[in-house]
Amino acid sequence: MSAKQKEQYAVEAKTKEKQTAKNVEDHTVTEEITAVLEEIIEEPKPEKVKGEIITFIDEKNFLIGEQHYRLVKDHREGFNPE
């Protein structure tokens, strides 16, 4: 085997090593991204609750769920907590 052939084989071997290392890195990054995306997808979304409970504090103040409200004007007694 000539010196040029040995040199060419050495260059080809280094190139293969670099490609293998790059493929491993790419594969690792792909796995990490996939894992993060799966976590995002699996995260449950809070469901909207209809018919929250109304709790009266006094005549004008009340809670709907955990939100505080104040009745400013009950026009023609149109407010119905149900």
N, CA, C and O atoms as CSV, one atom per row, in Angstrom:
chain,resi,resn,atom,element,x,y,z
A,1,MET,N,N,0.851,-1.160,0.000
A,1,MET,CA,C,0.000,0.000,0.000
A,1,MET,C,C,0.907,1.236,0.000
A,1,MET,O,O,1.878,1.319,0.752
A,2,SER,N,N,0.565,2.168,-0.848
A,2,SER,CA,C,1.398,3.365,-0.962
A,2,SER,C,C,1.041,4.363,0.138
A,2,SER,O,O,0.034,4.200,0.828
A,3,ALA,N,N,1.856,5.378,0.296
A,3,ALA,CA,C,1.642,6.408,1.311
A,3,ALA,C,C,0.379,7.198,1.023
A,3,ALA,O,O,-0.338,7.592,1.943
A,4,LYS,N,N,0.107,7.430,-0.258
A,4,LYS,CA,C,-1.106,8.175,-0.630
A,4,LYS,C,C,-2.357,7.385,-0.250
A,4,LYS,O,O,-3.329,7.960,0.240
A,5,GLN,N,N,-2.337,6.075,-0.473
A,5,GLN,CA,C,-3.485,5.243,-0.139
A,5,GLN,C,C,-3.708,5.223,1.380
A,5,GLN,O,O,-4.846,5.290,1.843
A,6,LYS,N,N,-2.621,5.132,2.149
A,6,LYS,CA,C,-2.728,5.137,3.605
A,6,LYS,C,C,-3.307,6.464,4.085
A,6,LYS,O,O,-4.146,6.502,4.986
A,7,GLU,N,N,-2.849,7.543,3.472
A,7,GLU,CA,C,-3.341,8.873,3.829
A,7,GLU,C,C,-4.823,9.004,3.491
A,7,GLU,O,O,-5.595,9.573,4.263
A,8,GLN,N,N,-5.217,8.474,2.332
A,8,GLN,CA,C,-6.617,8.541,1.908
A,8,GLN,C,C,-7.500,7.727,2.859
A,8,GLN,O,O,-8.588,8.171,3.227
A,9,TYR,N,N,-7.036,6.541,3.257
A,9,TYR,CA,C,-7.797,5.726,4.201
A,9,TYR,C,C,-7.946,6.436,5.546
A,9,TYR,O,O,-8.999,6.368,6.179
A,10,ALA,N,N,-6.877,7.120,5.976
A,10,ALA,CA,C,-6.928,7.845,7.239
A,10,ALA,C,C,-7.954,8.979,7.162
A,10,ALA,O,O,-8.715,9.201,8.104
A,11,VAL,N,N,-7.968,9.696,6.031
A,11,VAL,CA,C,-8.931,10.783,5.843
A,11,VAL,C,C,-10.348,10.234,5.821
A,11,VAL,O,O,-11.245,10.814,6.431
A,12,GLU,N,N,-10.561,9.118,5.123
A,12,GLU,CA,C,-11.890,8.508,5.056
A,12,GLU,C,C,-12.339,8.037,6.443
A,12,GLU,O,O,-13.512,8.171,6.793
A,13,ALA,N,N,-11.428,7.498,7.219
A,13,ALA,CA,C,-11.763,7.029,8.566
A,13,ALA,C,C,-12.177,8.205,9.450
A,13,ALA,O,O,-13.147,8.106,10.202
A,14,LYS,N,N,-11.441,9.324,9.361
A,14,LYS,CA,C,-11.798,10.505,10.147
A,14,LYS,C,C,-13.163,11.044,9.727
A,14,LYS,O,O,-13.965,11.451,10.568
A,15,THR,N,N,-13.417,11.042,8.430
A,15,THR,CA,C,-14.706,11.525,7.920
A,15,THR,C,C,-15.847,10.663,8.450
A,15,THR,O,O,-16.887,11.182,8.856
A,16,LYS,N,N,-15.650,9.341,8.444
A,16,LYS,CA,C,-16.683,8.434,8.961
A,16,LYS,C,C,-16.921,8.667,10.453
A,16,LYS,O,O,-18.062,8.635,10.916
A,17,GLU,N,N,-15.844,8.902,11.203
A,17,GLU,CA,C,-15.976,9.166,12.639
A,17,GLU,C,C,-16.784,10.443,12.885
A,17,GLU,O,O,-17.650,10.486,13.759
A,18,LYS,N,N,-16.483,11.481,12.096
A,18,LYS,CA,C,-17.211,12.743,12.235
A,18,LYS,C,C,-18.687,12.556,11.906
A,18,LYS,O,O,-19.554,13.073,12.612
A,19,GLN,N,N,-18.974,11.817,10.834
A,19,GLN,CA,C,-20.370,11.581,10.451
A,19,GLN,C,C,-21.102,10.792,11.522
A,19,GLN,O,O,-22.260,11.076,11.829
A,20,THR,N,N,-20.425,9.800,12.091
A,20,THR,CA,C,-21.032,8.994,13.144
A,20,THR,C,C,-21.319,9.856,14.369
A,20,THR,O,O,-22.395,9.753,14.958
A,21,ALA,N,N,-20.373,10.701,14.755
A,21,ALA,CA,C,-20.568,11.583,15.910
A,21,ALA,C,C,-21.710,12.560,15.647
A,21,ALA,O,O,-22.521,12.826,16.534
A,22,LYS,N,N,-21.770,13.092,14.427
A,22,LYS,CA,C,-22.845,14.028,14.079
A,22,LYS,C,C,-24.198,13.325,14.112
A,22,LYS,O,O,-25.171,13.894,14.609
A,23,ASN,N,N,-24.280,12.112,13.598
A,23,ASN,CA,C,-25.534,11.356,13.618
A,23,ASN,C,C,-25.990,11.087,15.046
A,23,ASN,O,O,-27.185,11.144,15.339
A,24,VAL,N,N,-25.042,10.794,15.937
A,24,VAL,CA,C,-25.377,10.549,17.337
A,24,VAL,C,C,-25.911,11.833,17.961
A,24,VAL,O,O,-26.905,11.799,18.686
A,25,GLU,N,N,-25.253,12.982,17.685
A,25,GLU,CA,C,-25.713,14.259,18.219
A,25,GLU,C,C,-27.096,14.597,17.684
A,25,GLU,O,O,-27.976,14.995,18.448
A,26,ASP,N,N,-27.296,14.441,16.375
A,26,ASP,CA,C,-28.592,14.726,15.776
A,26,ASP,C,C,-29.670,13.839,16.382
A,26,ASP,O,O,-30.776,14.299,16.666
A,27,HIS,N,N,-29.346,12.583,16.576
A,27,HIS,CA,C,-30.311,11.645,17.144
A,27,HIS,C,C,-30.659,12.056,18.573
A,27,HIS,O,O,-31.821,11.991,18.975
A,28,THR,N,N,-29.665,12.473,19.329
A,28,THR,CA,C,-29.888,12.886,20.709
A,28,THR,C,C,-30.760,14.135,20.757
A,28,THR,O,O,-31.687,14.199,21.564
A,29,VAL,N,N,-30.488,15.126,19.914
A,29,VAL,CA,C,-31.290,16.345,19.877
A,29,VAL,C,C,-32.725,16.011,19.476
A,29,VAL,O,O,-33.679,16.540,20.048
A,30,THR,N,N,-32.867,15.136,18.497
A,30,THR,CA,C,-34.202,14.732,18.064
A,30,THR,C,C,-34.965,14.071,19.204
A,30,THR,O,O,-36.152,14.341,19.386
A,31,GLU,N,N,-34.316,13.224,19.960
A,31,GLU,CA,C,-34.972,12.562,21.094
A,31,GLU,C,C,-35.390,13.579,22.151
A,31,GLU,O,O,-36.478,13.475,22.719
A,32,GLU,N,N,-34.525,14.566,22.417
A,32,GLU,CA,C,-34.850,15.584,23.414
A,32,GLU,C,C,-36.049,16.415,22.981
A,32,GLU,O,O,-36.946,16.681,23.781
A,33,ILE,N,N,-36.065,16.822,21.724
A,33,ILE,CA,C,-37.178,17.621,21.213
A,33,ILE,C,C,-38.465,16.808,21.259
A,33,ILE,O,O,-39.516,17.323,21.640
A,34,THR,N,N,-38.384,15.554,20.876
A,34,THR,CA,C,-39.561,14.681,20.911
A,34,THR,C,C,-40.092,14.547,22.329
A,34,THR,O,O,-41.305,14.594,22.538
A,35,ALA,N,N,-39.216,14.384,23.301
A,35,ALA,CA,C,-39.645,14.243,24.696
A,35,ALA,C,C,-40.342,15.509,25.184
A,35,ALA,O,O,-41.361,15.431,25.871
A,36,VAL,N,N,-39.798,16.679,24.832
A,36,VAL,CA,C,-40.415,17.937,25.248
A,36,VAL,C,C,-41.784,18.095,24.603
A,36,VAL,O,O,-42.740,18.492,25.269
A,37,LEU,N,N,-41.888,17.792,23.325
A,37,LEU,CA,C,-43.174,17.914,22.635
A,37,LEU,C,C,-44.213,16.964,23.218
A,37,LEU,O,O,-45.387,17.319,23.321
A,38,GLU,N,N,-43.796,15.774,23.596
A,38,GLU,CA,C,-44.730,14.826,24.205
A,38,GLU,C,C,-45.233,15.345,25.545
A,38,GLU,O,O,-46.405,15.166,25.879
A,39,GLU,N,N,-44.355,15.989,26.318
A,39,GLU,CA,C,-44.783,16.565,27.594
A,39,GLU,C,C,-45.821,17.652,27.374
A,39,GLU,O,O,-46.805,17.742,28.109
A,40,ILE,N,N,-45.598,18.476,26.359
A,40,ILE,CA,C,-46.537,19.556,26.062
A,40,ILE,C,C,-47.883,18.980,25.645
A,40,ILE,O,O,-48.928,19.459,26.085
A,41,ILE,N,N,-47.863,17.975,24.816
A,41,ILE,CA,C,-49.103,17.377,24.322
A,41,ILE,C,C,-49.858,16.689,25.452
A,41,ILE,O,O,-51.085,16.766,25.501
A,42,GLU,N,N,-49.156,16.018,26.360
A,42,GLU,CA,C,-49.799,15.248,27.421
A,42,GLU,C,C,-50.348,16.112,28.545
A,42,GLU,O,O,-51.119,15.623,29.370
A,43,GLU,N,N,-49.967,17.392,28.599
A,43,GLU,CA,C,-50.422,18.256,29.676
A,43,GLU,C,C,-51.928,18.477,29.561
A,43,GLU,O,O,-52.398,18.978,28.540
A,44,PRO,N,N,-52.690,18.113,30.589
A,44,PRO,CA,C,-54.150,18.243,30.494
A,44,PRO,C,C,-54.592,19.706,30.505
A,44,PRO,O,O,-54.004,20.551,31.180
A,45,LYS,N,N,-55.628,19.971,29.747
A,45,LYS,CA,C,-56.187,21.320,29.707
A,45,LYS,C,C,-57.307,21.414,30.741
A,45,LYS,O,O,-58.108,20.489,30.875
A,46,PRO,N,N,-57.363,22.525,31.469
A,46,PRO,CA,C,-58.440,22.672,32.448
A,46,PRO,C,C,-59.787,22.794,31.733
A,46,PRO,O,O,-59.925,23.504,30.737
A,47,GLU,N,N,-60.757,22.090,32.266
A,47,GLU,CA,C,-62.087,22.120,31.669
A,47,GLU,C,C,-62.861,23.327,32.169
A,47,GLU,O,O,-62.742,23.717,33.331
A,48,LYS,N,N,-63.649,23.913,31.288
A,48,LYS,CA,C,-64.491,25.030,31.688
A,48,LYS,C,C,-65.675,24.483,32.487
A,48,LYS,O,O,-66.293,23.486,32.116
A,49,VAL,N,N,-65.963,25.153,33.568
A,49,VAL,CA,C,-67.035,24.706,34.443
A,49,VAL,C,C,-68.237,25.610,34.224
A,49,VAL,O,O,-68.152,26.827,34.390
A,50,LYS,N,N,-69.341,25.012,33.855
A,50,LYS,CA,C,-70.582,25.769,33.698
A,50,LYS,C,C,-71.384,25.639,34.979
A,50,LYS,O,O,-71.322,24.620,35.665
A,51,GLY,N,N,-72.133,26.679,35.290
A,51,GLY,CA,C,-72.985,26.631,36.467
A,51,GLY,C,C,-72.210,26.753,37.758
A,51,GLY,O,O,-72.394,25.953,38.675
A,52,GLU,N,N,-71.332,27.762,37.839
A,52,GLU,CA,C,-70.589,27.995,39.071
A,52,GLU,C,C,-71.552,28.291,40.220
A,52,GLU,O,O,-72.661,28.779,40.006
A,53,ILE,N,N,-71.121,27.995,41.408
A,53,ILE,CA,C,-71.939,28.219,42.600
A,53,ILE,C,C,-71.889,29.695,42.974
A,53,ILE,O,O,-70.818,30.301,43.006
A,54,ILE,N,N,-73.054,30.267,43.257
A,54,ILE,CA,C,-73.155,31.658,43.679
A,54,ILE,C,C,-73.339,31.679,45.190
A,54,ILE,O,O,-74.247,31.047,45.730
A,55,THR,N,N,-72.459,32.419,45.861
A,55,THR,CA,C,-72.512,32.554,47.304
A,55,THR,C,C,-72.721,34.020,47.644
A,55,THR,O,O,-71.909,34.869,47.275
A,56,PHE,N,N,-73.813,34.321,48.352
A,56,PHE,CA,C,-74.091,35.703,48.729
A,56,PHE,C,C,-73.333,36.067,49.993
A,56,PHE,O,O,-73.363,35.342,50.987
A,57,ILE,N,N,-72.653,37.204,49.934
A,57,ILE,CA,C,-71.960,37.731,51.105
A,57,ILE,C,C,-72.930,38.626,51.875
A,57,ILE,O,O,-73.047,38.522,53.096
A,58,ASP,N,N,-73.623,39.504,51.150
A,58,ASP,CA,C,-74.710,40.322,51.684
A,58,ASP,C,C,-75.641,40.624,50.508
A,58,ASP,O,O,-75.558,39.964,49.472
A,59,GLU,N,N,-76.532,41.620,50.659
A,59,GLU,CA,C,-77.514,41.899,49.605
A,59,GLU,C,C,-76.879,42.273,48.273
A,59,GLU,O,O,-77.386,41.886,47.220
A,60,LYS,N,N,-75.784,43.016,48.300
A,60,LYS,CA,C,-75.190,43.547,47.076
A,60,LYS,C,C,-73.903,42.840,46.649
A,60,LYS,O,O,-73.482,42.992,45.503
A,61,ASN,N,N,-73.279,42.088,47.520
A,61,ASN,CA,C,-72.006,41.422,47.230
A,61,ASN,C,C,-72.195,39.914,47.196
A,61,ASN,O,O,-72.899,39.334,48.023
A,62,PHE,N,N,-71.544,39.296,46.217
A,62,PHE,CA,C,-71.651,37.845,46.104
A,62,PHE,C,C,-70.429,37.308,45.370
A,62,PHE,O,O,-69.672,38.053,44.746
A,63,LEU,N,N,-70.264,36.009,45.465
A,63,LEU,CA,C,-69.174,35.316,44.785
A,63,LEU,C,C,-69.764,34.385,43.753
A,63,LEU,O,O,-70.738,33.682,44.022
A,64,ILE,N,N,-69.176,34.378,42.571
A,64,ILE,CA,C,-69.494,33.366,41.562
A,64,ILE,C,C,-68.217,32.562,41.402
A,64,ILE,O,O,-67.224,33.046,40.859
A,65,GLY,N,N,-68.258,31.327,41.883
A,65,GLY,CA,C,-67.024,30.548,41.971
A,65,GLY,C,C,-66.149,31.197,43.021
A,65,GLY,O,O,-66.514,31.230,44.196
A,66,GLU,N,N,-64.996,31.716,42.618
A,66,GLU,CA,C,-64.105,32.413,43.545
A,66,GLU,C,C,-63.993,33.888,43.200
A,66,GLU,O,O,-63.238,34.613,43.848
A,67,GLN,N,N,-64.721,34.345,42.201
A,67,GLN,CA,C,-64.665,35.734,41.757
A,67,GLN,C,C,-65.698,36.584,42.502
A,67,GLN,O,O,-66.866,36.207,42.595
A,68,HIS,N,N,-65.266,37.723,43.027
A,68,HIS,CA,C,-66.130,38.612,43.790
A,68,HIS,C,C,-66.845,39.583,42.858
A,68,HIS,O,O,-66.225,40.146,41.956
A,69,TYR,N,N,-68.154,39.787,43.071
A,69,TYR,CA,C,-68.960,40.728,42.292
A,69,TYR,C,C,-69.804,41.580,43.233
A,69,TYR,O,O,-70.099,41.188,44.362
A,70,ARG,N,N,-70.188,42.772,42.731
A,70,ARG,CA,C,-71.065,43.654,43.491
A,70,ARG,C,C,-72.211,44.043,42.554
A,70,ARG,O,O,-71.984,44.492,41.430
A,71,LEU,N,N,-73.440,43.865,43.033
A,71,LEU,CA,C,-74.619,44.253,42.270
A,71,LEU,C,C,-74.831,45.749,42.460
A,71,LEU,O,O,-75.161,46.204,43.555
A,72,VAL,N,N,-74.637,46.510,41.385
A,72,VAL,CA,C,-74.748,47.960,41.479
A,72,VAL,C,C,-76.199,48.389,41.358
A,72,VAL,O,O,-76.671,49.231,42.122
A,73,LYS,N,N,-76.912,47.804,40.388
A,73,LYS,CA,C,-78.314,48.161,40.197
A,73,LYS,C,C,-79.061,46.921,39.729
A,73,LYS,O,O,-78.647,46.254,38.781
A,74,ASP,N,N,-80.148,46.627,40.392
A,74,ASP,CA,C,-80.985,45.498,40.005
A,74,ASP,C,C,-82.186,46.067,39.244
A,74,ASP,O,O,-83.264,46.245,39.812
A,75,HIS,N,N,-81.991,46.346,37.974
A,75,HIS,CA,C,-83.013,46.982,37.155
A,75,HIS,C,C,-84.223,46.062,37.025
A,75,HIS,O,O,-84.133,44.951,36.502
A,76,ARG,N,N,-85.351,46.557,37.513
A,76,ARG,CA,C,-86.628,45.819,37.474
A,76,ARG,C,C,-86.490,44.419,38.052
A,76,ARG,O,O,-87.146,43.480,37.600
A,77,GLU,N,N,-85.633,44.290,39.052
A,77,GLU,CA,C,-85.398,43.017,39.733
A,77,GLU,C,C,-85.048,41.926,38.727
A,77,GLU,O,O,-85.533,40.798,38.818
A,78,GLY,N,N,-84.195,42.285,37.765
A,78,GLY,CA,C,-83.808,41.353,36.694
A,78,GLY,C,C,-82.693,40.396,37.066
A,78,GLY,O,O,-82.412,39.458,36.320
A,79,PHE,N,N,-82.051,40.614,38.205
A,79,PHE,CA,C,-80.966,39.719,38.613
A,79,PHE,C,C,-81.531,38.449,39.216
A,79,PHE,O,O,-82.289,38.490,40.186
A,80,ASN,N,N,-81.156,37.319,38.634
A,80,ASN,CA,C,-81.586,36.016,39.127
A,80,ASN,C,C,-80.353,35.172,39.334
A,80,ASN,O,O,-79.715,34.794,38.351
A,81,PRO,N,N,-79.981,34.855,40.558
A,81,PRO,CA,C,-78.753,34.110,40.808
A,81,PRO,C,C,-78.766,32.681,40.260
A,81,PRO,O,O,-77.706,32.073,40.109
A,82,GLU,N,N,-79.905,32.156,39.971
A,82,GLU,CA,C,-79.979,30.800,39.424
A,82,GLU,C,C,-79.653,30.826,37.972
A,82,GLU,O,O,-79.659,29.782,37.319
